[in-house]
Amino acid sequence: MDFRGISDTITVIPVVKDDSSNIISVGVNVDSITGPDILVTKLDSGGSVEWQHTYSRAGFNRDQAIAVAIDAKCSIYVAGVLYSS
């Protein structure tokens, strides 16, 4: 799977499927500078990456996604923790 240049360790956690059979996954991208960051990825129905976003608090912190959901309007909701040192 192509993760668009992300070269550090990636761990995928929960996934959901929308009405168009696209997959939204949340997980952790371990970056050598910012530490573990929340990673949200959208895959099309063929498994190709449509987009990715990472969320991180400033500094080297352990940020973690716990759950993902999609509503009737295909809005994406991610639950997680942004730790602060």
C-alpha positions, 0 to 999 in steps of 0.5 A, spaced: 500 500 500 502 506 498 502 511 504 505 517 499 512 518 502 511 516 509 517 512 511 516 511 518 512 506 522 505 506 521 500 502 525 492 502 522 487 501 527 479 502 526 476 502 519 469 504 517 466 504 510 462 509 507 456 509 502 461 509 496 465 503 499 471 508 500 474 506 507 477 511 512 482 508 517 485 511 523 492 509 526 498 512 528 504 514 524 510 514 528 515 520 526 522 521 528 521 528 530 514 529 533 513 522 535 506 518 534 501 522 531 494 520 529 493 518 521 487 518 518 487 515 511 481 515 505 482 509 500 477 508 494 473 502 493 479 499 489 484 500 495 488 506 492 490 512 497 485 518 496 488 522 501 491 522 508 492 527 514 496 527 520 494 530 527 499 532 532 500 536 538 507 540 538 513 537 540 514 529 541 508 526 544 504 520 543 498 522 540 493 516 538 486 515 534 481 510 538 475 510 533 472 513 527 465 514 524 462 516 518 455 520 519 449 520 513 452 526 510 459 522 509 462 527 515 468 523 518 469 523 526 475 521 529 476 520 537 483 520 540 487 523 545 493 528 543 498 528 549 502 534 552 508 533 555 
